[in-house]
């Protein structure tokens, strides 16, 4: 039995206790400062004496994400779905940052989309593509610029998955003829994700692209990017010029956005007035005036 099924995620997060597996004794990780009374309940559930390992808060959060995000996509459960509608009821108040691992709603379609995003974050994918066709639905993920198929599902799941994503991104679920863009804020254990959502009508239904943005990457400096010394020196030199244009090009997932934001951080030393025009604004940088392109007003 997997650890995530022996101790529920909500219990692990609330009480600072993770089942690491093993029997007699069962290995558990405990967050520093957690109430040791939780060990009594853990021992009852695991039906074994415990071997306790204490972790710092940062290490605990990483382990929490690692253990509970490794359950895969849950395809078998999704195939048993019986939903025919009702997703519009979810449009009510959505939390600022819904923790996708704390799945209190057992609806298979919700577990499926949550599992897709969790799997993408766990494997380091930059994008998730949901692509409907006449006879099936394909979920593909992009990692290091290369696309790979993650799942092939029944075609009838397409409208349900798209509606669920639209609800999470606060998009118009009734509009299926026009492209839409939105954003989702998620908590994945100790990791915070911003997910940029784009929808596009196609012959077999709406295609959806989810771009995963880790907020921590907004704090990267040029020295963190691993550029060859010669390239890094040339880039910094260009950024320090009083005027001119720096072009950053490359395929999706190659690091264009990360490089540009790292360059902005280098320039953002309070000695300049920095204004950006972005489409879209992916990371918020304190001290920089960032403007979102508004095509409708053009």
Wavefront OBJ file of the C-alpha trace (Angstrom):
o trace
v 0.000 0.000 0.000
v 1.324 3.429 -0.900
v 2.080 5.913 1.822
v -0.392 8.423 0.470
v -3.232 5.931 0.935
v -2.359 4.967 4.513
v -2.309 8.483 5.965
v -4.565 10.994 4.181
v -2.915 14.131 2.863
v -5.134 16.411 4.975
v -4.004 14.577 8.135
v -0.330 14.676 7.132
v -0.402 18.403 6.408
v -2.452 19.356 9.473
v -0.473 17.296 11.982
v 2.978 17.433 10.382
v 3.313 13.673 9.973
v 4.145 11.674 6.819
v 4.124 7.907 6.369
v 7.391 6.907 4.673
v 6.415 3.255 4.331
v 7.695 0.108 5.970
v 6.180 -2.303 8.464
v 7.241 -3.169 12.010
v 8.367 -0.503 12.480
v 6.571 1.889 10.158
v 8.786 4.844 9.219
v 7.251 8.285 9.664
v 8.601 11.792 9.153
v 7.568 14.408 11.708
v 7.867 18.150 11.258
v 9.801 20.039 13.907
v 7.376 21.518 16.440
v 4.488 19.191 15.520
v 2.245 17.865 18.278
v 3.510 14.356 19.195
v -0.055 13.283 20.070
v -0.586 12.737 16.340
v 1.763 9.750 16.620
v -0.910 7.911 18.600
v -3.422 8.175 15.755
v -0.749 7.325 13.184
v 0.188 4.197 15.108
v -3.478 3.155 15.250
v -3.924 3.578 11.483
v -0.605 1.980 10.514
v -1.035 -0.799 13.085
v 2.662 -0.878 13.842
v 5.225 0.622 16.154
v 6.815 3.735 14.676
v 10.313 4.815 13.736
v 10.219 8.625 13.787
v 12.446 10.891 11.711
v 12.327 14.620 12.501
v 12.473 17.063 9.572
v 12.835 20.822 9.357
v 9.834 22.721 8.012
v 11.454 23.135 4.573
v 12.463 19.459 4.344
v 9.022 18.383 5.550
v 7.255 20.461 2.882
v 9.462 18.981 0.164
v 8.820 15.451 1.390
v 5.081 16.132 1.643
v 4.977 17.243 -1.983
v 7.137 14.306 -3.091
v 5.052 11.628 -1.351
v 1.568 12.896 -2.122
v 2.161 14.097 -5.685
v 3.428 10.751 -6.921
v 0.126 8.988 -7.394
v 0.018 9.430 -11.179
v -2.938 10.525 -13.257
v -5.593 8.187 -11.894
v -6.671 7.185 -15.391
v -8.542 4.055 -14.340
v -10.729 6.039 -11.968
v -11.367 8.707 -14.589
v -12.623 6.153 -17.091
v -15.377 5.220 -14.648
v -16.731 8.772 -14.606
v -20.469 9.194 -14.638
v -20.713 12.986 -14.663
v -22.948 14.422 -17.361
v -22.959 18.024 -16.182
v -23.136 20.087 -13.036
v -19.691 21.621 -13.328
v -21.289 25.067 -13.586
v -22.189 24.686 -9.906
v -18.468 24.940 -9.091
v -18.256 28.468 -10.468
v -19.124 29.865 -7.010
v -16.417 31.213 -4.770
v -13.058 29.679 -5.574
v -10.280 30.079 -2.972
v -7.286 32.286 -3.731
v -5.015 29.215 -3.681
v -6.731 25.825 -3.682
v -4.492 23.027 -2.460
v -4.937 20.435 -5.184
v -3.612 17.579 -3.028
v -6.307 18.096 -0.408
v -9.042 16.473 -2.465
v -12.138 16.629 -0.266
v -14.372 16.314 -3.338
v -14.112 12.785 -4.666
v -15.589 13.545 -8.103
v -13.416 11.564 -10.556
v -13.076 14.444 -13.007
v -11.691 16.696 -10.285
v -9.252 14.041 -9.143
v -8.148 13.589 -12.746
v -7.334 17.222 -13.529
v -5.707 17.660 -10.129
v -3.633 14.569 -10.778
v -2.584 15.856 -14.202
v -1.296 19.120 -12.739
v 0.379 17.361 -9.819
v 2.090 14.912 -12.179
v 3.325 17.771 -14.369
v 4.744 19.610 -11.364
v 6.361 16.442 -9.998
v 8.091 15.610 -13.279
v 9.209 19.182 -13.984
v 7.001 19.707 -17.043
v 6.565 23.303 -18.196
v 3.291 22.795 -20.088
v 0.290 20.476 -20.162
v -1.662 20.163 -23.420
v -5.218 18.770 -23.385
v -6.034 17.859 -26.991
v -9.463 16.544 -28.051
v -9.925 14.426 -31.165
v -12.990 12.677 -32.572
v -12.313 9.305 -30.936
v -10.066 10.085 -27.964
v -8.534 12.766 -25.764
v -4.764 13.119 -25.416
v -2.921 14.708 -22.509
v 0.646 15.677 -23.417
v 3.348 17.311 -21.326
v 6.343 19.380 -22.371
v 9.614 18.906 -20.517
v 12.834 20.594 -21.627
v 11.097 21.629 -24.844
v 10.084 18.069 -25.816
v 6.443 16.929 -25.905
v 5.460 13.466 -24.707
v 2.108 11.759 -24.331
v 1.025 11.327 -20.707
v -2.443 9.865 -21.163
v -4.987 8.847 -23.806
v -8.562 9.069 -22.555
v -12.151 8.576 -23.653
v -13.231 11.483 -25.891
v -16.264 12.182 -23.694
v -13.973 13.396 -20.926
v -12.874 16.359 -23.037
v -15.738 18.802 -22.308
v -15.653 17.893 -18.619
v -11.914 18.472 -18.277
v -12.133 21.770 -20.148
v -15.063 22.939 -18.011
v -13.195 22.050 -14.817
v -10.118 23.970 -15.933
v -12.276 26.953 -16.906
v -13.902 26.947 -13.495
v -10.518 26.937 -11.781
v -9.281 29.780 -14.019
v -12.526 31.787 -13.658
v -13.215 31.697 -17.396
v -16.592 31.690 -19.147
v -17.589 28.028 -19.364
v -20.445 28.844 -21.733
v -18.132 30.454 -24.326
v -16.757 27.758 -26.630
v -16.234 29.680 -29.863
v -13.551 32.168 -28.799
v -10.073 31.715 -27.270
v -9.787 32.568 -23.581
v -6.908 33.176 -21.190
v -6.844 32.901 -17.417
v -4.743 31.968 -14.429
v -4.945 29.504 -11.540
v -3.107 29.731 -8.200
v -2.371 26.348 -6.622
v -0.554 24.973 -3.602
v 1.223 21.654 -4.144
v 2.447 20.674 -0.700
v 5.107 23.254 0.123
v 5.327 24.443 -3.497
v 3.305 27.370 -4.869
v 2.364 27.299 -8.536
v 0.800 29.807 -10.884
v -0.808 28.054 -13.836
v -1.470 30.108 -16.990
v -4.478 28.756 -18.890
v -5.170 29.212 -22.609
v -8.111 27.705 -24.494
v -8.558 27.484 -28.264
v -11.589 26.149 -30.197
v -10.899 23.276 -32.596
v -12.910 20.883 -34.742
v -13.265 18.219 -32.031
v -13.636 20.599 -29.095
v -11.615 23.119 -27.123
v -7.883 22.584 -26.727
v -6.316 23.703 -23.451
v -2.728 24.565 -22.624
v -1.621 24.868 -19.000
v 1.701 26.661 -18.461
v 3.155 25.886 -15.010
v 5.001 28.807 -13.437
v 6.909 28.244 -10.196
v 6.951 31.474 -8.215
v 10.367 30.618 -6.843
v 11.820 30.994 -10.369
v 10.962 34.687 -10.299
v 13.738 35.102 -7.706
v 16.468 33.521 -9.833
v 19.475 35.653 -10.719
v 21.587 35.411 -13.864
v 24.239 33.563 -11.867
v 21.646 30.869 -11.042
v 20.879 30.061 -14.683
v 24.052 28.146 -15.500
v 24.954 30.150 -18.589
v 28.460 29.652 -19.997
v 30.739 32.388 -18.633
v 31.175 34.024 -22.036
v 27.411 34.160 -22.668
v 26.655 35.461 -19.172
v 29.271 38.223 -19.517
v 27.912 39.295 -22.915
v 24.322 39.278 -21.612
v 25.176 41.381 -18.555
v 27.164 43.795 -20.743
v 24.191 44.240 -23.084
v 21.833 44.852 -20.164
v 24.093 47.588 -18.807
v 24.033 49.566 -22.069
v 22.154 52.903 -21.717
v 19.918 52.101 -24.720
v 19.298 49.410 -27.298
v 17.433 46.124 -27.721
v 18.223 42.659 -26.375
v 16.508 39.791 -28.222
v 15.992 36.525 -26.330
v 14.757 33.749 -28.621
v 14.261 30.012 -28.470
v 11.609 27.270 -28.430
v 8.965 26.871 -25.750
v 10.481 25.826 -22.442
v 14.014 26.906 -23.348
v 14.225 29.539 -20.602
v 13.371 32.804 -22.367
v 11.050 34.076 -19.642
v 13.359 32.986 -16.825
v 16.329 34.728 -18.487
v 14.412 37.960 -19.046
v 13.133 38.122 -15.488
v 16.636 37.398 -14.176
v 17.858 40.299 -16.307
v 15.180 42.561 -14.845
v 16.306 41.609 -11.353
v 19.854 42.659 -12.258
v 18.620 46.065 -13.411
v 16.153 46.517 -10.567
v 18.527 48.231 -8.109
v 16.319 51.282 -7.345
v 18.477 53.549 -9.525
v 16.178 53.199 -12.562
v 12.528 53.555 -13.419
v 11.676 50.215 -15.068
v 8.478 49.708 -17.038
v 7.596 46.521 -18.931
v 4.946 45.603 -21.501
v 4.187 41.899 -21.252
v 1.763 39.418 -22.751
v 1.047 38.035 -20.283
v 2.626 39.193 -17.016
v 3.931 35.861 -15.715
v 5.752 36.893 -12.523
v 5.235 39.965 -10.353
v 8.499 41.769 -9.545
v 8.486 44.309 -6.726
v 9.839 47.663 -7.870
v 9.051 47.108 -11.560
v 6.031 48.630 -13.303
v 4.541 45.766 -15.310
v 1.819 46.369 -17.916
v -0.374 43.675 -19.430
v -1.062 43.970 -23.162
v -4.746 44.703 -23.759
v -5.560 43.738 -27.339
v -9.207 44.805 -27.032
v -8.243 48.423 -26.371
v -5.850 48.612 -29.332
l 1 2 3 4 5 6 7 8 9 10 11 12 13 14 15 16 17 18 19 20 21 22 23 24 25 26 27 28 29 30 31 32 33 34 35 36 37 38 39 40 41 42 43 44 45 46 47 48 49 50 51 52 53 54 55 56 57 58 59 60 61 62 63 64 65 66 67 68 69 70 71 72 73 74 75 76 77 78 79 80 81 82 83 84 85 86 87 88 89 90 91 92 93 94 95 96 97 98 99 100 101 102 103 104 105 106 107 108 109 110 111 112 113 114 115 116 117 118 119 120 121 122 123 124 125 126 127 128 129 130 131 132 133 134 135 136 137 138 139 140 141 142 143 144 145 146 147 148 149 150 151 152 153 154 155 156 157 158 159 160 161 162 163 164 165 166 167 168 169 170 171 172 173 174 175 176 177 178 179 180 181 182 183 184 185 186 187 188 189 190 191 192 193 194 195 196 197 198 199 200 201 202 203 204 205 206 207 208 209 210 211 212 213 214 215 216 217 218 219 220 221 222 223 224 225 226 227 228 229 230 231 232 233 234 235 236 237 238 239 240 241 242 243 244 245 246 247 248 249 250 251 252 253 254 255 256 257 258 259 260 261 262 263 264 265 266 267 268 269 270 271 272 273 274 275 276 277 278 279 280 281 282 283 284 285 286 287 288 289 290 291 292 293 294 295 296 297 298
